[in-house]
């Protein structure tokens, strides 16, 4: 199924020229329409990436990688950086519209083989008793969502042992971009949670985590 026209492909090829090293994306797909759409988008994206976007597909429902990587549904994508390390980010759903924009930015970010810069969350990490899960509900037509996704992705990339980010394609809210993004942050055992809807600066994300942890 066609997903990009000629101009889109040319633009994407130009954007991919900024890739430094190859980035790997593991795709978890099934026979559903959403998976077919996602696979078509990923295939065209990889074709334009000058061999610097490697796709590994998993079609079998009982694939052990799904549980190992914490995938709860399909279609899904898991991103690995230039050194082959799990970036900590999972995209659940179809990478279309504004979600595709965040995919391009994240792949470019992961292609640079350098140590990830600390985020504003770094001073909080020593106070965490267990890893945290950051979930961002977004949609393809939400112009406010890329900011939230970028913050969450960078938290995971900077501290993959402590942060797991899940970006969820919220198809049900596709016509209500004003209700998105929705962000929730919780610890592994769900002993605490903070959540909100709308766009907040990263410092406010950190303030909310510090608040539930009762940190000064």
Secondary structure by P-SEA (a helix, b strand, c coil): cccccaaaaaaaaaaaccccbbbbbbbbbcccaaaaaaaaaaaaaaaaccccbbbbbbcccccccccccccccccbbbbbccccccccbbbcccccaaaaaaaaaaaaaacccccccccccccccccccbbbbbbbbbcccccccaaaaaaaaaaaaaccccbbbbbbcccccccccccccbbbbbcccccccccccccccaaaaaaaaaaaaccc
